[in-house]
Amino acid sequence: MSKYIVFFEETATGYSAHVPDLPGCIGAAETLEQTKQLMREAIEFHVEGMLLQGEPVPEPTTIVDVVDVNVVGIQESIAR
C-alpha cells in the first residue's frame, strides 16, 4: 500500500487539494471531510487510469514536515 501526501487548502468556497506525486490529481469540495473523501477516490481513479494507459505509477516521494517560526518575535524585532 502506498501513502501519498495530499495538500489541503481552505478557499473562499470550501477546500481544494492536490497530490504532488500524482500531477493532475486534484479535487475540491465544500468541507474538509468531503475533500478528504473526494481525494481518496481521486487518487484511486488517477492510479487506475495510469495503469489502464500502461503508464508507471510513481512511488510517493514528497516529504512533509512542520516548521516552527516565531512570528511574534519577528514582529517585535521589526517594531523596535
mmJSON file of the N, C-alpha and C atoms, coordinates in Angstrom:
{"data_MODEL":{"atom_site":{
"group_PDB":["ATOM","ATOM","ATOM","ATOM","ATOM","ATOM","ATOM","ATOM","ATOM","ATOM","ATOM","ATOM","ATOM","ATOM","ATOM","ATOM","ATOM","ATOM","ATOM","ATOM","ATOM","ATOM","ATOM","ATOM","ATOM","ATOM","ATOM","ATOM","ATOM","ATOM","ATOM","ATOM","ATOM","ATOM","ATOM","ATOM","ATOM","ATOM","ATOM","ATOM","ATOM","ATOM","ATOM","ATOM","ATOM","ATOM","ATOM","ATOM","ATOM","ATOM","ATOM","ATOM","ATOM","ATOM","ATOM","ATOM","ATOM","ATOM","ATOM","ATOM","ATOM","ATOM","ATOM","ATOM","ATOM","ATOM","ATOM","ATOM","ATOM","ATOM","ATOM","ATOM","ATOM","ATOM","ATOM","ATOM","ATOM","ATOM","ATOM","ATOM","ATOM","ATOM","ATOM","ATOM","ATOM","ATOM","ATOM","ATOM","ATOM","ATOM","ATOM","ATOM","ATOM","ATOM","ATOM","ATOM","ATOM","ATOM","ATOM","ATOM","ATOM","ATOM","ATOM","ATOM","ATOM","ATOM","ATOM","ATOM","ATOM","ATOM","ATOM","ATOM","ATOM","ATOM","ATOM","ATOM","ATOM","ATOM","ATOM","ATOM","ATOM","ATOM","ATOM","ATOM","ATOM","ATOM","ATOM","ATOM","ATOM","ATOM","ATOM","ATOM","ATOM","ATOM","ATOM","ATOM","ATOM","ATOM","ATOM","ATOM","ATOM","ATOM","ATOM","ATOM","ATOM","ATOM","ATOM","ATOM","ATOM","ATOM","ATOM","ATOM","ATOM","ATOM","ATOM","ATOM","ATOM","ATOM","ATOM","ATOM","ATOM","ATOM","ATOM","ATOM","ATOM","ATOM","ATOM","ATOM","ATOM","ATOM","ATOM","ATOM","ATOM","ATOM","ATOM","ATOM","ATOM","ATOM","ATOM","ATOM","ATOM","ATOM","ATOM","ATOM","ATOM","ATOM","ATOM","ATOM","ATOM","ATOM","ATOM","ATOM","ATOM","ATOM","ATOM","ATOM","ATOM","ATOM","ATOM","ATOM","ATOM","ATOM","ATOM","ATOM","ATOM","ATOM","ATOM","ATOM","ATOM","ATOM","ATOM","ATOM","ATOM","ATOM","ATOM","ATOM","ATOM","ATOM","ATOM","ATOM","ATOM","ATOM","ATOM","ATOM","ATOM","ATOM","ATOM","ATOM","ATOM","ATOM","ATOM","ATOM","ATOM","ATOM","ATOM","ATOM","ATOM","ATOM","ATOM","ATOM"],
"id":[1,2,3,4,5,6,7,8,9,10,11,12,13,14,15,16,17,18,19,20,21,22,23,24,25,26,27,28,29,30,31,32,33,34,35,36,37,38,39,40,41,42,43,44,45,46,47,48,49,50,51,52,53,54,55,56,57,58,59,60,61,62,63,64,65,66,67,68,69,70,71,72,73,74,75,76,77,78,79,80,81,82,83,84,85,86,87,88,89,90,91,92,93,94,95,96,97,98,99,100,101,102,103,104,105,106,107,108,109,110,111,112,113,114,115,116,117,118,119,120,121,122,123,124,125,126,127,128,129,130,131,132,133,134,135,136,137,138,139,140,141,142,143,144,145,146,147,148,149,150,151,152,153,154,155,156,157,158,159,160,161,162,163,164,165,166,167,168,169,170,171,172,173,174,175,176,177,178,179,180,181,182,183,184,185,186,187,188,189,190,191,192,193,194,195,196,197,198,199,200,201,202,203,204,205,206,207,208,209,210,211,212,213,214,215,216,217,218,219,220,221,222,223,224,225,226,227,228,229,230,231,232,233,234,235,236,237,238,239,240],
"type_symbol":["N","C","C","N","C","C","N","C","C","N","C","C","N","C","C","N","C","C","N","C","C","N","C","C","N","C","C","N","C","C","N","C","C","N","C","C","N","C","C","N","C","C","N","C","C","N","C","C","N","C","C","N","C","C","N","C","C","N","C","C","N","C","C","N","C","C","N","C","C","N","C","C","N","C","C","N","C","C","N","C","C","N","C","C","N","C","C","N","C","C","N","C","C","N","C","C","N","C","C","N","C","C","N","C","C","N","C","C","N","C","C","N","C","C","N","C","C","N","C","C","N","C","C","N","C","C","N","C","C","N","C","C","N","C","C","N","C","C","N","C","C","N","C","C","N","C","C","N","C","C","N","C","C","N","C","C","N","C","C","N","C","C","N","C","C","N","C","C","N","C","C","N","C","C","N","C","C","N","C","C","N","C","C","N","C","C","N","C","C","N","C","C","N","C","C","N","C","C","N","C","C","N","C","C","N","C","C","N","C","C","N","C","C","N","C","C","N","C","C","N","C","C","N","C","C","N","C","C","N","C","C","N","C","C","N","C","C","N","C","C"],
"label_atom_id":["N","CA","C","N","CA","C","N","CA","C","N","CA","C","N","CA","C","N","CA","C","N","CA","C","N","CA","C","N","CA","C","N","CA","C","N","CA","C","N","CA","C","N","CA","C","N","CA","C","N","CA","C","N","CA","C","N","CA","C","N","CA","C","N","CA","C","N","CA","C","N","CA","C","N","CA","C","N","CA","C","N","CA","C","N","CA","C","N","CA","C","N","CA","C","N","CA","C","N","CA","C","N","CA","C","N","CA","C","N","CA","C","N","CA","C","N","CA","C","N","CA","C","N","CA","C","N","CA","C","N","CA","C","N","CA","C","N","CA","C","N","CA","C","N","CA","C","N","CA","C","N","CA","C","N","CA","C","N","CA","C","N","CA","C","N","CA","C","N","CA","C","N","CA","C","N","CA","C","N","CA","C","N","CA","C","N","CA","C","N","CA","C","N","CA","C","N","CA","C","N","CA","C","N","CA","C","N","CA","C","N","CA","C","N","CA","C","N","CA","C","N","CA","C","N","CA","C","N","CA","C","N","CA","C","N","CA","C","N","CA","C","N","CA","C","N","CA","C","N","CA","C","N","CA","C","N","CA","C","N","CA","C","N","CA","C","N","CA","C","N","CA","C","N","CA","C","N","CA","C"],
"label_alt_id":[null,null,null,null,null,null,null,null,null,null,null,null,null,null,null,null,null,null,null,null,null,null,null,null,null,null,null,null,null,null,null,null,null,null,null,null,null,null,null,null,null,null,null,null,null,null,null,null,null,null,null,null,null,null,null,null,null,null,null,null,null,null,null,null,null,null,null,null,null,null,null,null,null,null,null,null,null,null,null,null,null,null,null,null,null,null,null,null,null,null,null,null,null,null,null,null,null,null,null,null,null,null,null,null,null,null,null,null,null,null,null,null,null,null,null,null,null,null,null,null,null,null,null,null,null,null,null,null,null,null,null,null,null,null,null,null,null,null,null,null,null,null,null,null,null,null,null,null,null,null,null,null,null,null,null,null,null,null,null,null,null,null,null,null,null,null,null,null,null,null,null,null,null,null,null,null,null,null,null,null,null,null,null,null,null,null,null,null,null,null,null,null,null,null,null,null,null,null,null,null,null,null,null,null,null,null,null,null,null,null,null,null,null,null,null,null,null,null,null,null,null,null,null,null,null,null,null,null,null,null,null,null,null,null,null,null,null,null,null,null],
"label_comp_id":["MET","MET","MET","SER","SER","SER","LYS","LYS","LYS","TYR","TYR","TYR","ILE","ILE","ILE","VAL","VAL","VAL","PHE","PHE","PHE","PHE","PHE","PHE","GLU","GLU","GLU","GLU","GLU","GLU","THR","THR","THR","ALA","ALA","ALA","THR","THR","THR","GLY","GLY","GLY","TYR","TYR","TYR","SER","SER","SER","ALA","ALA","ALA","HIS","HIS","HIS","VAL","VAL","VAL","PRO","PRO","PRO","ASP","ASP","ASP","LEU","LEU","LEU","PRO","PRO","PRO","GLY","GLY","GLY","CYS","CYS","CYS","ILE","ILE","ILE","GLY","GLY","GLY","ALA","ALA","ALA","ALA","ALA","ALA","GLU","GLU","GLU","THR","THR","THR","LEU","LEU","LEU","GLU","GLU","GLU","GLN","GLN","GLN","THR","THR","THR","LYS","LYS","LYS","GLN","GLN","GLN","LEU","LEU","LEU","MET","MET","MET","ARG","ARG","ARG","GLU","GLU","GLU","ALA","ALA","ALA","ILE","ILE","ILE","GLU","GLU","GLU","PHE","PHE","PHE","HIS","HIS","HIS","VAL","VAL","VAL","GLU","GLU","GLU","GLY","GLY","GLY","MET","MET","MET","LEU","LEU","LEU","LEU","LEU","LEU","GLN","GLN","GLN","GLY","GLY","GLY","GLU","GLU","GLU","PRO","PRO","PRO","VAL","VAL","VAL","PRO","PRO","PRO","GLU","GLU","GLU","PRO","PRO","PRO","THR","THR","THR","THR","THR","THR","ILE","ILE","ILE","VAL","VAL","VAL","ASP","ASP","ASP","VAL","VAL","VAL","VAL","VAL","VAL","ASP","ASP","ASP","VAL","VAL","VAL","ASN","ASN","ASN","VAL","VAL","VAL","VAL","VAL","VAL","GLY","GLY","GLY","ILE","ILE","ILE","GLN","GLN","GLN","GLU","GLU","GLU","SER","SER","SER","ILE","ILE","ILE","ALA","ALA","ALA","ARG","ARG","ARG"],
"label_asym_id":["A","A","A","A","A","A","A","A","A","A","A","A","A","A","A","A","A","A","A","A","A","A","A","A","A","A","A","A","A","A","A","A","A","A","A","A","A","A","A","A","A","A","A","A","A","A","A","A","A","A","A","A","A","A","A","A","A","A","A","A","A","A","A","A","A","A","A","A","A","A","A","A","A","A","A","A","A","A","A","A","A","A","A","A","A","A","A","A","A","A","A","A","A","A","A","A","A","A","A","A","A","A","A","A","A","A","A","A","A","A","A","A","A","A","A","A","A","A","A","A","A","A","A","A","A","A","A","A","A","A","A","A","A","A","A","A","A","A","A","A","A","A","A","A","A","A","A","A","A","A","A","A","A","A","A","A","A","A","A","A","A","A","A","A","A","A","A","A","A","A","A","A","A","A","A","A","A","A","A","A","A","A","A","A","A","A","A","A","A","A","A","A","A","A","A","A","A","A","A","A","A","A","A","A","A","A","A","A","A","A","A","A","A","A","A","A","A","A","A","A","A","A","A","A","A","A","A","A","A","A","A","A","A","A","A","A","A","A","A","A"],
"label_entity_id":["1","1","1","1","1","1","1","1","1","1","1","1","1","1","1","1","1","1","1","1","1","1","1","1","1","1","1","1","1","1","1","1","1","1","1","1","1","1","1","1","1","1","1","1","1","1","1","1","1","1","1","1","1","1","1","1","1","1","1","1","1","1","1","1","1","1","1","1","1","1","1","1","1","1","1","1","1","1","1","1","1","1","1","1","1","1","1","1","1","1","1","1","1","1","1","1","1","1","1","1","1","1","1","1","1","1","1","1","1","1","1","1","1","1","1","1","1","1","1","1","1","1","1","1","1","1","1","1","1","1","1","1","1","1","1","1","1","1","1","1","1","1","1","1","1","1","1","1","1","1","1","1","1","1","1","1","1","1","1","1","1","1","1","1","1","1","1","1","1","1","1","1","1","1","1","1","1","1","1","1","1","1","1","1","1","1","1","1","1","1","1","1","1","1","1","1","1","1","1","1","1","1","1","1","1","1","1","1","1","1","1","1","1","1","1","1","1","1","1","1","1","1","1","1","1","1","1","1","1","1","1","1","1","1","1","1","1","1","1","1"],
"label_seq_id":[1,1,1,2,2,2,3,3,3,4,4,4,5,5,5,6,6,6,7,7,7,8,8,8,9,9,9,10,10,10,11,11,11,12,12,12,13,13,13,14,14,14,15,15,15,16,16,16,17,17,17,18,18,18,19,19,19,20,20,20,21,21,21,22,22,22,23,23,23,24,24,24,25,25,25,26,26,26,27,27,27,28,28,28,29,29,29,30,30,30,31,31,31,32,32,32,33,33,33,34,34,34,35,35,35,36,36,36,37,37,37,38,38,38,39,39,39,40,40,40,41,41,41,42,42,42,43,43,43,44,44,44,45,45,45,46,46,46,47,47,47,48,48,48,49,49,49,50,50,50,51,51,51,52,52,52,53,53,53,54,54,54,55,55,55,56,56,56,57,57,57,58,58,58,59,59,59,60,60,60,61,61,61,62,62,62,63,63,63,64,64,64,65,65,65,66,66,66,67,67,67,68,68,68,69,69,69,70,70,70,71,71,71,72,72,72,73,73,73,74,74,74,75,75,75,76,76,76,77,77,77,78,78,78,79,79,79,80,80,80],
"pdbx_PDB_ins_code":[null,null,null,null,null,null,null,null,null,null,null,null,null,null,null,null,null,null,null,null,null,null,null,null,null,null,null,null,null,null,null,null,null,null,null,null,null,null,null,null,null,null,null,null,null,null,null,null,null,null,null,null,null,null,null,null,null,null,null,null,null,null,null,null,null,null,null,null,null,null,null,null,null,null,null,null,null,null,null,null,null,null,null,null,null,null,null,null,null,null,null,null,null,null,null,null,null,null,null,null,null,null,null,null,null,null,null,null,null,null,null,null,null,null,null,null,null,null,null,null,null,null,null,null,null,null,null,null,null,null,null,null,null,null,null,null,null,null,null,null,null,null,null,null,null,null,null,null,null,null,null,null,null,null,null,null,null,null,null,null,null,null,null,null,null,null,null,null,null,null,null,null,null,null,null,null,null,null,null,null,null,null,null,null,null,null,null,null,null,null,null,null,null,null,null,null,null,null,null,null,null,null,null,null,null,null,null,null,null,null,null,null,null,null,null,null,null,null,null,null,null,null,null,null,null,null,null,null,null,null,null,null,null,null,null,null,null,null,null,null],
"Cartn_x":[0.848,0.0,0.888,0.585,1.326,0.575,1.33,0.731,1.201,0.254,0.561,0.23,1.091,0.85,-0.209,-1.195,-2.233,-2.182,-2.075,-2.112,-3.536,-4.044,-5.382,-5.249,-6.059,-6.055,-7.479,-7.692,-9.006,-9.158,-10.347,-10.633,-11.842,-12.217,-13.379,-14.676,-14.687,-15.919,-15.817,-14.7,-14.54,-13.079,-12.727,-11.357,-10.956,-9.678,-9.133,-7.961,-7.559,-6.476,-5.756,-4.488,-3.729,-2.68,-2.227,-1.231,0.031,1.094,2.297,2.906,2.806,3.409,2.553,1.336,0.447,-0.057,0.767,0.369,-0.999,-1.828,-3.171,-4.213,-3.777,-4.72,-5.132,-6.308,-6.789,-8.248,-8.724,-10.128,-10.515,-11.817,-12.327,-13.736,-14.072,-15.404,-15.688,-16.909,-17.322,-16.686,-16.507,-15.944,-14.633,-13.854,-12.593,-12.849,-13.836,-14.143,-14.569,-15.382,-15.787,-14.577,-13.675,-12.486,-11.572,-11.442,-10.626,-11.187,-12.477,-13.101,-12.948,-13.161,-13.008,-11.589,-10.601,-9.216,-8.867,-9.434,-9.228,-9.695,-10.876,-11.439,-10.625,-10.196,-9.447,-8.108,-7.434,-6.149,-6.346,-7.346,-7.618,-7.955,-8.786,-9.183,-7.977,-7.143,-5.96,-5.0,-4.735,-3.829,-4.403,-5.705,-6.347,-6.187,-6.394,-6.242,-4.822,-3.85,-2.449,-2.163,-2.637,-2.403,-3.08,-4.312,-5.032,-4.335,-3.643,-2.917,-1.503,-1.149,0.187,1.277,0.895,1.87,2.346,3.596,4.075,3.447,3.131,2.578,3.752,3.952,5.099,4.953,6.075,6.104,6.036,5.428,5.409,6.826,7.159,8.485,8.415,7.246,7.11,7.283,8.059,8.283,7.678,6.966,6.317,6.823,7.009,7.382,6.739,6.652,6.123,7.3,7.381,8.472,7.917,8.474,8.051,8.751,7.969,8.509,7.951,8.819,8.411,7.985,6.764,6.261,6.19,5.767,5.687,7.064,8.074,9.439,9.91,9.579,9.95,9.236,7.951,7.185,7.78,8.135,8.724,10.063,10.855,12.147,12.008,11.02,10.783,10.259,9.448,8.83,9.83,10.981,11.969,12.599],
"Cartn_y":[-1.189,0.0,1.245,2.175,3.435,4.517,5.42,6.562,7.84,8.547,9.785,10.989,11.989,13.255,14.027,14.549,15.388,16.744,17.807,19.158,19.681,20.152,20.73,22.22,23.005,24.456,24.956,25.846,26.47,27.511,27.539,28.505,29.34,30.258,31.103,30.296,29.161,28.365,26.999,26.696,25.398,25.013,23.879,23.376,22.826,22.964,22.331,21.466,20.528,19.621,19.158,18.777,18.185,17.235,16.324,15.318,15.607,16.117,16.482,15.318,14.106,12.956,12.398,12.904,12.48,13.729,14.316,15.545,15.409,16.417,16.421,15.818,15.221,14.638,15.734,16.309,17.445,17.234,18.028,17.962,19.167,19.384,20.486,20.141,20.594,20.367,21.437,21.425,22.451,22.289,21.046,20.836,20.065,20.123,19.39,17.891,17.404,15.971,15.517,16.319,15.981,15.954,16.901,16.982,15.789,15.387,14.207,12.963,12.765,11.602,11.664,12.842,13.023,12.683,13.074,12.817,11.336,10.622,9.168,8.544,8.959,8.443,8.923,10.177,10.752,10.038,9.717,9.02,7.639,6.916,5.585,5.67,6.62,6.804,7.173,8.066,8.53,7.364,6.589,5.447,4.41,4.15,3.2,3.649,4.929,5.471,5.326,5.581,5.432,3.979,3.037,1.622,1.184,1.645,1.294,1.836,2.958,3.568,2.994,2.059,1.467,2.361,3.38,4.311,3.789,4.068,3.672,4.57,4.0,4.77,5.191,6.502,6.953,6.586,6.209,5.983,7.332,7.373,8.629,9.042,10.295,10.803,12.107,12.73,14.005,13.8,14.682,14.653,15.915,15.754,16.889,17.005,18.221,18.485,19.795,20.008,21.255,22.05,23.308,24.171,25.236,25.302,26.315,27.635,28.714,30.05,30.977,31.739,32.672,33.991,34.033,35.218,36.405,36.17,37.263,37.862,37.012,37.506,38.332,37.922,38.672,40.022,40.012,41.275,42.221,41.693,42.535,43.092,42.284,42.723,43.849,43.742,44.762,46.058,45.926,47.087,47.929,47.396,48.157,49.251],
"Cartn_z":[0.0,0.0,0.0,-0.861,-0.933,-0.181,0.398,1.1,0.411,-0.194,-0.898,-0.028,-0.093,0.599,-0.18,0.543,-0.052,0.644,-0.134,0.407,0.337,1.474,1.545,1.819,1.115,1.312,1.425,2.38,2.508,1.406,0.799,-0.262,0.144,-0.699,-0.415,-0.384,-1.064,-1.149,-0.476,0.152,0.803,0.895,0.283,0.336,-1.025,-1.335,-2.519,-2.072,-2.936,-2.584,-3.838,-3.656,-4.749,-4.189,-5.057,-4.694,-5.509,-4.878,-5.633,-6.422,-5.902,-6.572,-7.705,-7.854,-8.937,-9.666,-10.525,-11.211,-11.878,-11.654,-12.209,-11.293,-10.188,-9.233,-8.251,-8.502,-7.718,-7.343,-6.409,-6.04,-5.212,-5.064,-4.257,-3.792,-2.594,-2.049,-1.0,-0.477,0.48,1.849,2.32,3.662,3.561,4.619,4.652,4.578,5.304,5.276,3.88,3.212,1.838,0.913,1.1,0.263,0.516,1.775,2.083,1.407,1.495,0.861,-0.654,-1.211,-2.648,-3.097,-2.314,-2.682,-2.573,-1.619,-1.568,-2.886,-3.313,-4.565,-5.772,-5.743,-6.869,-7.054,-5.963,-6.058,-6.668,-6.188,-6.738,-8.228,-8.599,-10.002,-10.861,-10.337,-11.057,-11.306,-10.263,-10.381,-11.35,-11.243,-12.155,-13.608,-13.848,-15.196,-15.713,-14.858,-15.27,-15.644,-14.826,-15.097,-16.39,-16.617,-17.843,-19.09,-18.93,-20.052,-20.205,-19.312,-19.372,-18.829,-18.085,-17.51,-16.154,-15.817,-14.492,-13.421,-12.294,-11.174,-10.293,-10.123,-9.333,-7.86,-7.278,-5.839,-5.135,-3.966,-3.208,-2.816,-3.094,-2.727,-1.943,-1.906,-1.212,0.29,0.896,2.344,2.937,4.031,4.68,6.107,6.542,7.921,8.336,9.609,10.153,10.689,10.29,10.708,11.647,12.851,13.814,13.5,13.475,13.229,14.294,14.922,15.968,15.306,14.806,14.109,15.062,16.296,17.282,17.507,17.629,17.821,16.639,15.451,14.248,14.241,14.56,14.598,15.628,16.783,17.848,17.407,16.708,16.225,15.212,14.344,13.326,13.958,14.998,15.634,16.413,16.704,17.51,16.756],
"occupancy":[1.0,1.0,1.0,1.0,1.0,1.0,1.0,1.0,1.0,1.0,1.0,1.0,1.0,1.0,1.0,1.0,1.0,1.0,1.0,1.0,1.0,1.0,1.0,1.0,1.0,1.0,1.0,1.0,1.0,1.0,1.0,1.0,1.0,1.0,1.0,1.0,1.0,1.0,1.0,1.0,1.0,1.0,1.0,1.0,1.0,1.0,1.0,1.0,1.0,1.0,1.0,1.0,1.0,1.0,1.0,1.0,1.0,1.0,1.0,1.0,1.0,1.0,1.0,1.0,1.0,1.0,1.0,1.0,1.0,1.0,1.0,1.0,1.0,1.0,1.0,1.0,1.0,1.0,1.0,1.0,1.0,1.0,1.0,1.0,1.0,1.0,1.0,1.0,1.0,1.0,1.0,1.0,1.0,1.0,1.0,1.0,1.0,1.0,1.0,1.0,1.0,1.0,1.0,1.0,1.0,1.0,1.0,1.0,1.0,1.0,1.0,1.0,1.0,1.0,1.0,1.0,1.0,1.0,1.0,1.0,1.0,1.0,1.0,1.0,1.0,1.0,1.0,1.0,1.0,1.0,1.0,1.0,1.0,1.0,1.0,1.0,1.0,1.0,1.0,1.0,1.0,1.0,1.0,1.0,1.0,1.0,1.0,1.0,1.0,1.0,1.0,1.0,1.0,1.0,1.0,1.0,1.0,1.0,1.0,1.0,1.0,1.0,1.0,1.0,1.0,1.0,1.0,1.0,1.0,1.0,1.0,1.0,1.0,1.0,1.0,1.0,1.0,1.0,1.0,1.0,1.0,1.0,1.0,1.0,1.0,1.0,1.0,1.0,1.0,1.0,1.0,1.0,1.0,1.0,1.0,1.0,1.0,1.0,1.0,1.0,1.0,1.0,1.0,1.0,1.0,1.0,1.0,1.0,1.0,1.0,1.0,1.0,1.0,1.0,1.0,1.0,1.0,1.0,1.0,1.0,1.0,1.0,1.0,1.0,1.0,1.0,1.0,1.0,1.0,1.0,1.0,1.0,1.0,1.0,1.0,1.0,1.0,1.0,1.0,1.0],
"B_iso_or_equiv":[0.0,0.0,0.0,0.0,0.0,0.0,0.0,0.0,0.0,0.0,0.0,0.0,0.0,0.0,0.0,0.0,0.0,0.0,0.0,0.0,0.0,0.0,0.0,0.0,0.0,0.0,0.0,0.0,0.0,0.0,0.0,0.0,0.0,0.0,0.0,0.0,0.0,0.0,0.0,0.0,0.0,0.0,0.0,0.0,0.0,0.0,0.0,0.0,0.0,0.0,0.0,0.0,0.0,0.0,0.0,0.0,0.0,0.0,0.0,0.0,0.0,0.0,0.0,0.0,0.0,0.0,0.0,0.0,0.0,0.0,0.0,0.0,0.0,0.0,0.0,0.0,0.0,0.0,0.0,0.0,0.0,0.0,0.0,0.0,0.0,0.0,0.0,0.0,0.0,0.0,0.0,0.0,0.0,0.0,0.0,0.0,0.0,0.0,0.0,0.0,0.0,0.0,0.0,0.0,0.0,0.0,0.0,0.0,0.0,0.0,0.0,0.0,0.0,0.0,0.0,0.0,0.0,0.0,0.0,0.0,0.0,0.0,0.0,0.0,0.0,0.0,0.0,0.0,0.0,0.0,0.0,0.0,0.0,0.0,0.0,0.0,0.0,0.0,0.0,0.0,0.0,0.0,0.0,0.0,0.0,0.0,0.0,0.0,0.0,0.0,0.0,0.0,0.0,0.0,0.0,0.0,0.0,0.0,0.0,0.0,0.0,0.0,0.0,0.0,0.0,0.0,0.0,0.0,0.0,0.0,0.0,0.0,0.0,0.0,0.0,0.0,0.0,0.0,0.0,0.0,0.0,0.0,0.0,0.0,0.0,0.0,0.0,0.0,0.0,0.0,0.0,0.0,0.0,0.0,0.0,0.0,0.0,0.0,0.0,0.0,0.0,0.0,0.0,0.0,0.0,0.0,0.0,0.0,0.0,0.0,0.0,0.0,0.0,0.0,0.0,0.0,0.0,0.0,0.0,0.0,0.0,0.0,0.0,0.0,0.0,0.0,0.0,0.0,0.0,0.0,0.0,0.0,0.0,0.0,0.0,0.0,0.0,0.0,0.0,0.0],
"pdbx_formal_charge":[null,null,null,null,null,null,null,null,null,null,null,null,null,null,null,null,null,null,null,null,null,null,null,null,null,null,null,null,null,null,null,null,null,null,null,null,null,null,null,null,null,null,null,null,null,null,null,null,null,null,null,null,null,null,null,null,null,null,null,null,null,null,null,null,null,null,null,null,null,null,null,null,null,null,null,null,null,null,null,null,null,null,null,null,null,null,null,null,null,null,null,null,null,null,null,null,null,null,null,null,null,null,null,null,null,null,null,null,null,null,null,null,null,null,null,null,null,null,null,null,null,null,null,null,null,null,null,null,null,null,null,null,null,null,null,null,null,null,null,null,null,null,null,null,null,null,null,null,null,null,null,null,null,null,null,null,null,null,null,null,null,null,null,null,null,null,null,null,null,null,null,null,null,null,null,null,null,null,null,null,null,null,null,null,null,null,null,null,null,null,null,null,null,null,null,null,null,null,null,null,null,null,null,null,null,null,null,null,null,null,null,null,null,null,null,null,null,null,null,null,null,null,null,null,null,null,null,null,null,null,null,null,null,null,null,null,null,null,null,null],
"auth_seq_id":[1,1,1,2,2,2,3,3,3,4,4,4,5,5,5,6,6,6,7,7,7,8,8,8,9,9,9,10,10,10,11,11,11,12,12,12,13,13,13,14,14,14,15,15,15,16,16,16,17,17,17,18,18,18,19,19,19,20,20,20,21,21,21,22,22,22,23,23,23,24,24,24,25,25,25,26,26,26,27,27,27,28,28,28,29,29,29,30,30,30,31,31,31,32,32,32,33,33,33,34,34,34,35,35,35,36,36,36,37,37,37,38,38,38,39,39,39,40,40,40,41,41,41,42,42,42,43,43,43,44,44,44,45,45,45,46,46,46,47,47,47,48,48,48,49,49,49,50,50,50,51,51,51,52,52,52,53,53,53,54,54,54,55,55,55,56,56,56,57,57,57,58,58,58,59,59,59,60,60,60,61,61,61,62,62,62,63,63,63,64,64,64,65,65,65,66,66,66,67,67,67,68,68,68,69,69,69,70,70,70,71,71,71,72,72,72,73,73,73,74,74,74,75,75,75,76,76,76,77,77,77,78,78,78,79,79,79,80,80,80],
"auth_comp_id":["MET","MET","MET","SER","SER","SER","LYS","LYS","LYS","TYR","TYR","TYR","ILE","ILE","ILE","VAL","VAL","VAL","PHE","PHE","PHE","PHE","PHE","PHE","GLU","GLU","GLU","GLU","GLU","GLU","THR","THR","THR","ALA","ALA","ALA","THR","THR","THR","GLY","GLY","GLY","TYR","TYR","TYR","SER","SER","SER","ALA","ALA","ALA","HIS","HIS","HIS","VAL","VAL","VAL","PRO","PRO","PRO","ASP","ASP","ASP","LEU","LEU","LEU","PRO","PRO","PRO","GLY","GLY","GLY","CYS","CYS","CYS","ILE","ILE","ILE","GLY","GLY","GLY","ALA","ALA","ALA","ALA","ALA","ALA","GLU","GLU","GLU","THR","THR","THR","LEU","LEU","LEU","GLU","GLU","GLU","GLN","GLN","GLN","THR","THR","THR","LYS","LYS","LYS","GLN","GLN","GLN","LEU","LEU","LEU","MET","MET","MET","ARG","ARG","ARG","GLU","GLU","GLU","ALA","ALA","ALA","ILE","ILE","ILE","GLU","GLU","GLU","PHE","PHE","PHE","HIS","HIS","HIS","VAL","VAL","VAL","GLU","GLU","GLU","GLY","GLY","GLY","MET","MET","MET","LEU","LEU","LEU","LEU","LEU","LEU","GLN","GLN","GLN","GLY","GLY","GLY","GLU","GLU","GLU","PRO","PRO","PRO","VAL","VAL","VAL","PRO","PRO","PRO","GLU","GLU","GLU","PRO","PRO","PRO","THR","THR","THR","THR","THR","THR","ILE","ILE","ILE","VAL","VAL","VAL","ASP","ASP","ASP","VAL","VAL","VAL","VAL","VAL","VAL","ASP","ASP","ASP","VAL","VAL","VAL","ASN","ASN","ASN","VAL","VAL","VAL","VAL","VAL","VAL","GLY","GLY","GLY","ILE","ILE","ILE","GLN","GLN","GLN","GLU","GLU","GLU","SER","SER","SER","ILE","ILE","ILE","ALA","ALA","ALA","ARG","ARG","ARG"],
"auth_asym_id":["A","A","A","A","A","A","A","A","A","A","A","A","A","A","A","A","A","A","A","A","A","A","A","A","A","A","A","A","A","A","A","A","A","A","A","A","A","A","A","A","A","A","A","A","A","A","A","A","A","A","A","A","A","A","A","A","A","A","A","A","A","A","A","A","A","A","A","A","A","A","A","A","A","A","A","A","A","A","A","A","A","A","A","A","A","A","A","A","A","A","A","A","A","A","A","A","A","A","A","A","A","A","A","A","A","A","A","A","A","A","A","A","A","A","A","A","A","A","A","A","A","A","A","A","A","A","A","A","A","A","A","A","A","A","A","A","A","A","A","A","A","A","A","A","A","A","A","A","A","A","A","A","A","A","A","A","A","A","A","A","A","A","A","A","A","A","A","A","A","A","A","A","A","A","A","A","A","A","A","A","A","A","A","A","A","A","A","A","A","A","A","A","A","A","A","A","A","A","A","A","A","A","A","A","A","A","A","A","A","A","A","A","A","A","A","A","A","A","A","A","A","A","A","A","A","A","A","A","A","A","A","A","A","A","A","A","A","A","A","A"],
"auth_atom_id":["N","CA","C","N","CA","C","N","CA","C","N","CA","C","N","CA","C","N","CA","C","N","CA","C","N","CA","C","N","CA","C","N","CA","C","N","CA","C","N","CA","C","N","CA","C","N","CA","C","N","CA","C","N","CA","C","N","CA","C","N","CA","C","N","CA","C","N","CA","C","N","CA","C","N","CA","C","N","CA","C","N","CA","C","N","CA","C","N","CA","C","N","CA","C","N","CA","C","N","CA","C","N","CA","C","N","CA","C","N","CA","C","N","CA","C","N","CA","C","N","CA","C","N","CA","C","N","CA","C","N","CA","C","N","CA","C","N","CA","C","N","CA","C","N","CA","C","N","CA","C","N","CA","C","N","CA","C","N","CA","C","N","CA","C","N","CA","C","N","CA","C","N","CA","C","N","CA","C","N","CA","C","N","CA","C","N","CA","C","N","CA","C","N","CA","C","N","CA","C","N","CA","C","N","CA","C","N","CA","C","N","CA","C","N","CA","C","N","CA","C","N","CA","C","N","CA","C","N","CA","C","N","CA","C","N","CA","C","N","CA","C","N","CA","C","N","CA","C","N","CA","C","N","CA","C","N","CA","C","N","CA","C","N","CA","C","N","CA","C","N","CA","C","N","CA","C","N","CA","C"],
"pdbx_PDB_model_num":[1,1,1,1,1,1,1,1,1,1,1,1,1,1,1,1,1,1,1,1,1,1,1,1,1,1,1,1,1,1,1,1,1,1,1,1,1,1,1,1,1,1,1,1,1,1,1,1,1,1,1,1,1,1,1,1,1,1,1,1,1,1,1,1,1,1,1,1,1,1,1,1,1,1,1,1,1,1,1,1,1,1,1,1,1,1,1,1,1,1,1,1,1,1,1,1,1,1,1,1,1,1,1,1,1,1,1,1,1,1,1,1,1,1,1,1,1,1,1,1,1,1,1,1,1,1,1,1,1,1,1,1,1,1,1,1,1,1,1,1,1,1,1,1,1,1,1,1,1,1,1,1,1,1,1,1,1,1,1,1,1,1,1,1,1,1,1,1,1,1,1,1,1,1,1,1,1,1,1,1,1,1,1,1,1,1,1,1,1,1,1,1,1,1,1,1,1,1,1,1,1,1,1,1,1,1,1,1,1,1,1,1,1,1,1,1,1,1,1,1,1,1,1,1,1,1,1,1,1,1,1,1,1,1,1,1,1,1,1,1]
}}}
